């Protein structure tokens, strides 16, 4: 038995015991995505902005019993101590957050900031994996208990980590995932990192009795691929090559400048093509850091395909967007859906949430089919099962 499976969900008695709201514990809580999530949720709950981008606010989800945006309470782990308000001000200056929002929700940002605890392992931290997991679990349980929450969902929105080294240690994402499972919390992996999928957590996953979903949020280039690749296959057009380039700045750009981290990211992009086309075509995806872009990114795709009588053609796409603004509504959707799934007694991998991920827990890789599965899941939640 793995040492990480020895303790069952230690926080199960506390989670779900209170009459309060729903906790959203963000790993990477002071990053751009998390800050946009917290500020954006506060703005929506106050009625300052429409819920553009939130699938869970559309008619198909009205009867699903999802926790209200106003009931969400935020906390998390991070390895930096830059205050959320300061991060939000920078995002406002860069045009990620709209003018005036930070000033309007400064109280909510400060409240979330008080619930952020030091993450790890930091440089020089001599604690082993078990000690770190225990500390992270205590942080999550303390948050749930202190705020009187009905339940807490842990969502990993930290920077992409390289593929784990063969040194016997768990990667940081899996330390946090193990803590979530021990605390009896639903878990969402919005990153390409190992998280709950690490083999060392297999037994703990089975014992925890919670739902989880992942991995790697589908926000831009891969979202387009999940739409376009089925089109080629359904129209019997032969894709000869599919190449792509990403230019991005910010924290993601810096993290993905590491070739090992970029390789982890690209695995999900390639899976979408392989699953939809039946085989992976020629071509590669390149990720280039351009610090001057800040929180904005550009993605190009070049698709070489063959039509009737061997005629050769090309499709090119350009995607320009703000990754934090694209990701934030998906994180809110996922937190609400995972919380409701746990309330309904659903456990294990949520393949029905594949609509949101590059590398989901099973199911179709085509976006239209994934959306149908998501709507069917909402109907299931509405029926309370």
C-alpha positions in Angstrom: 0.0 0.0 0.0 1.3 3.5 -0.9 2.2 5.6 2.1 -0.1 8.3 0.7 -3.1 6.0 1.0 -2.8 5.3 4.7 -5.1 8.1 5.8 -8.7 8.2 4.4 -10.4 11.5 3.9 -9.6 12.9 7.3 -11.7 16.0 6.8 -14.9 14.1 5.8 -16.6 14.9 9.0 -16.1 18.6 8.6 -16.8 18.8 4.9 -20.5 18.9 4.2 -21.3 19.3 7.9 -22.0 23.0 7.8 -24.9 25.0 6.3 -22.7 27.6 4.7 -21.3 28.3 1.2 -18.9 26.4 -1.0 -15.2 26.9 -0.7 -12.9 27.2 -3.7 -9.3 26.4 -2.7 -7.0 27.6 -5.5 -3.5 26.1 -5.9 -1.6 29.1 -7.3 -4.0 31.5 -5.6 -2.0 34.6 -6.2 -1.5 34.0 -9.9 -3.2 35.8 -12.8 -5.9 33.1 -13.4 -6.8 32.9 -9.7 -6.9 36.6 -9.3 -9.2 37.0 -12.3 -11.4 34.2 -10.9 -11.8 35.9 -7.5 -12.2 39.4 -8.8 -14.5 38.3 -11.6 -16.7 36.2 -9.3 -17.1 39.1 -6.9 -18.1 41.4 -9.8 -20.6 39.0 -11.2 -22.1 38.3 -7.8 -22.6 42.0 -7.3 -24.3 42.3 -10.6 -21.7 44.6 -12.0 -21.1 42.6 -15.2 -22.9 40.0 -17.3 -21.9 36.3 -16.9 -20.3 36.2 -20.4 -18.2 33.0 -20.8 -19.9 31.0 -17.9 -21.5 28.0 -19.5 -23.1 27.2 -16.1 -25.1 30.4 -16.2 -26.9 29.4 -19.4 -30.4 28.0 -19.5 -29.3 24.4 -19.8 -27.9 24.5 -16.2 -30.6 26.5 -14.5 -32.1 23.4 -12.8 -28.8 21.7 -11.9 -28.7 22.9 -8.4 -25.3 24.5 -8.7 -24.0 26.7 -5.9 -24.6 30.4 -6.5 -21.7 32.5 -7.4 -22.4 34.7 -4.4 -22.0 31.6 -2.1 -18.4 30.9 -3.3 -15.6 31.5 -0.7 -12.0 31.6 -1.9 -8.7 30.6 -0.3 -5.7 28.7 -1.5 -2.0 28.0 -1.5 0.8 29.9 -3.2 4.6 30.2 -2.9 4.6 34.0 -3.4 3.3 36.6 -1.0 2.4 39.4 -3.4 -1.1 40.6 -2.2 -4.0 39.8 -4.4 -5.1 43.4 -4.5 -1.7 44.4 -6.0 -1.9 41.5 -8.5 -5.4 42.7 -9.5 -4.2 46.2 -9.9 -1.5 45.1 -12.4 -4.1 43.0 -14.3 -6.3 46.1 -14.4 -3.4 48.1 -15.9 -2.9 45.4 -18.5 -6.5 45.4 -19.5 -7.3 41.9 -18.2 -9.7 43.3 -15.5 -12.1 46.1 -16.5 -11.6 49.6 -15.3 -13.0 50.2 -11.8 -13.5 46.5 -10.9 -10.6 46.3 -8.5 -11.8 49.3 -6.5 -15.3 47.8 -6.4 -14.2 44.4 -5.1 -11.2 45.3 -3.0 -12.9 43.9 0.1 -13.5 40.5 -1.5 -9.9 40.4 -2.7 -8.6 41.2 0.7 -10.8 38.6 2.3 -9.5 35.9 -0.1 -6.0 37.0 0.5 -6.3 36.4 4.2 -7.2 32.8 3.4 -4.1 32.0 1.3 -1.4 29.8 3.0 2.2 29.2 2.0 2.6 26.4 -0.6 5.6 24.4 -1.4 8.0 22.7 -1.4 10.0 25.9 -1.4 13.8 26.0 -1.8 15.4 24.8 1.3 12.3 23.2 2.7 13.4 20.0 4.4 10.0 18.4 4.8 9.3 15.2 3.1 6.2 14.4 1.0 4.2 13.1 3.9 4.8 16.2 6.0 3.9 18.5 3.2 0.7 16.6 2.4 -0.3 16.7 6.1 0.3 20.4 6.3 -1.6 21.2 3.1 -4.5 19.0 4.3 -4.7 20.9 7.6 -4.8 24.2 5.7 -7.7 23.0 3.6 -9.6 21.5 6.5 -9.0 24.6 8.6 -10.4 26.8 5.8 -13.5 24.7 5.5 -14.1 24.6 9.2 -13.2 28.2 9.9 -15.6 29.6 7.2 -18.4 27.2 8.1 -18.5 25.8 4.5 -20.7 23.0 3.3 -17.8 21.7 1.2 -14.6 22.8 -0.5 -13.4 22.2 -4.1 -9.6 22.3 -4.7 -8.7 23.6 -8.1 -5.1 23.6 -9.4 -4.4 26.7 -11.5 -0.7 26.9 -10.8 2.0 27.1 -13.5 2.7 24.0 -15.5 5.3 21.8 -13.9 7.8 19.7 -15.9 7.2 16.0 -16.2 8.1 14.5 -12.8 11.7 13.4 -12.3 12.5 9.8 -11.3 13.7 10.7 -7.8 10.9 9.1 -5.8 9.4 12.4 -4.8 5.9 13.4 -5.7 5.6 16.5 -7.9 4.1 19.5 -6.1 0.8 19.2 -8.0 0.3 15.7 -6.6 1.1 16.8 -3.1 -1.7 19.3 -3.3 -4.0 16.6 -4.9 -3.3 14.2 -2.2 -4.1 16.8 0.4 -7.4 17.5 -1.4 -8.3 13.8 -1.3 -7.4 13.4 2.3 -9.5 16.5 3.2 -12.5 14.9 1.4 -12.6 17.6 -1.3 -13.6 17.4 -4.9 -10.5 18.1 -7.0 -10.1 19.8 -10.4 -6.8 19.9 -12.3 -6.8 22.9 -14.7 -3.1 22.3 -15.5 -1.2 19.7 -17.5 0.6 18.7 -14.3 0.3 15.2 -12.8 -2.0 16.1 -10.0 -4.4 13.4 -8.9 -3.4 11.2 -11.8 0.0 10.3 -10.4 0.2 6.5 -10.0 1.2 6.8 -6.3 -2.2 8.3 -5.6 -4.2 5.4 -7.1 -5.2 3.8 -3.9 -6.0 7.1 -2.2 -8.2 8.0 -5.1 -10.2 4.9 -4.5 -10.5 5.4 -0.8 -11.3 9.2 -0.8 -14.8 8.8 -2.2 -14.8 12.2 -4.0 -15.2 13.4 -7.6 -12.3 14.8 -9.6 -11.8 16.2 -13.1 -9.0 17.1 -15.4 -6.7 17.8 -16.9 -5.4 21.0 -18.6 -8.0 23.6 -19.3 -9.0 24.0 -23.0 -9.1 27.8 -23.5 -7.7 28.7 -26.9 -5.7 26.9 -29.6 -6.9 23.4 -28.5 -10.5 24.6 -28.3 -10.3 25.4 -32.0 -8.6 22.1 -32.7 -11.5 20.2 -30.9 -13.9 21.9 -33.3 -11.9 21.7 -36.5 -10.4 18.2 -36.3 -13.9 16.5 -36.3 -14.9 18.5 -39.3 -12.0 17.1 -41.4 -12.8 13.6 -40.4 -16.5 13.9 -40.9 -16.0 15.4 -44.4 -13.5 12.6 -45.3 -10.7 15.1 -45.9 -7.2 13.9 -45.3 -5.2 15.9 -42.9 -1.5 15.7 -44.1 0.1 18.0 -41.4 -1.0 20.2 -38.5 1.5 22.6 -37.1 1.1 25.3 -34.5 2.9 28.2 -32.8 2.1 29.9 -29.5 3.5 33.3 -28.5 2.8 34.2 -24.8 4.1 36.2 -21.9 3.2 36.4 -18.3 3.8 33.6 -15.8 2.7 30.9 -18.3 5.2 32.2 -20.8 8.0 32.0 -18.3 7.0 28.5 -17.1 6.6 27.1 -20.6 10.1 28.4 -21.6 11.2 25.2 -19.9 11.2 22.5 -22.6 10.0 19.9 -20.1 7.0 22.0 -19.1 6.2 22.7 -22.7 6.3 19.0 -23.5 3.7 18.4 -20.8 1.5 21.1 -22.3 1.8 19.9 -25.8 0.8 16.3 -24.9 -2.8 17.5 -24.4 -2.8 19.5 -27.7 -1.6 16.4 -29.6 -4.1 14.1 -27.9 -7.0 16.2 -29.3 -5.8 15.8 -32.8 -4.9 12.1 -32.4 -8.3 11.2 -30.8 -10.3 13.1 -33.4 -8.4 12.2 -36.5 -7.6 8.6 -35.6 -3.8 9.3 -36.0 -1.4 12.1 -35.2 -0.5 14.0 -38.3 2.9 15.4 -39.1 3.8 18.7 -37.5 4.7 20.2 -34.1 3.5 22.8 -31.7 6.1 25.4 -30.7 5.7 27.6 -27.6 7.7 30.8 -27.5 8.0 33.2 -24.6 7.5 36.8 -25.5 7.5 38.8 -22.2 6.3 42.0 -23.9 2.9 40.3 -24.5 2.2 40.2 -20.8 -1.1 38.4 -20.2 -2.0 38.2 -23.8 -1.2 35.4 -26.3 -1.3 34.6 -30.0 -1.7 31.1 -31.5 -1.3 30.2 -35.1 -2.3 26.9 -36.7 -1.4 25.7 -40.2 -3.4 22.7 -41.5 -2.3 21.1 -44.7 -5.1 18.8 -46.0 -6.1 16.8 -49.1 -9.4 16.9 -50.9 -11.2 15.3 -53.9 -8.8 13.9 -56.5 -5.8 14.7 -54.3 -6.2 18.4 -54.5 -4.0 20.0 -51.8 -5.4 22.8 -49.6 -4.5 24.8 -46.5 -6.4 26.2 -43.6 -4.8 28.8 -41.3 -6.1 30.1 -38.1 -5.1 32.9 -35.7 -6.2 33.1 -32.1 -5.4 36.2 -30.0 -6.7 36.4 -26.5 -6.1 36.9 -22.8 -5.6 33.5 -21.2 -6.7 34.6 -17.7 -10.0 36.0 -19.0 -10.5 32.8 -21.1 -9.7 30.5 -18.1 -11.5 32.3 -15.3 -15.1 31.4 -16.3 -14.1 27.8 -16.9 -12.6 27.6 -13.4 -15.9 28.9 -11.9 -17.9 26.5 -14.0 -15.8 23.5 -12.9 -15.8 24.5 -9.2 -19.6 24.7 -9.2 -20.0 21.5 -11.2 -17.6 19.5 -9.0 -19.2 20.8 -5.8 -22.6 19.8 -7.0 -21.4 16.4 -8.1 -20.0 15.8 -4.6 -23.2 16.9 -3.1 -25.1 14.4 -5.3 -22.8 11.6 -4.2 -20.9 11.2 -7.5 -17.4 9.9 -7.1 -14.4 9.2 -9.3 -13.3 10.8 -12.6 -15.9 13.1 -14.2 -15.6 12.2 -17.9 -18.7 14.4 -18.5 -16.6 17.5 -17.9 -14.3 16.7 -20.8 -15.7 19.8 -22.5 -13.4 21.9 -20.4 -10.1 19.9 -20.8 -7.4 19.0 -23.3 -6.8 15.7 -21.6 -10.1 14.6 -20.0 -10.9 11.5 -18.0 -12.3 9.6 -20.9 -15.2 10.3 -23.3 -15.1 11.9 -26.8 -12.5 14.4 -27.9 -14.9 16.3 -30.2 -16.2 19.6 -28.7 -19.8 19.2 -29.9 -20.1 15.7 -28.4 -18.4 16.8 -25.2 -21.0 19.6 -24.9 -23.9 17.2 -25.3 -22.3 15.0 -22.5 -22.0 18.1 -20.3 -25.7 19.1 -20.8 -26.7 15.5 -20.0 -24.6 15.7 -16.8 -26.5 18.9 -15.9 -29.8 17.0 -16.3 -28.4 14.2 -14.1 -27.5 16.8 -11.4 -30.9 18.3 -11.7 -32.4 14.8 -10.9 -30.1 14.6 -7.9 -28.1 11.6 -8.9 
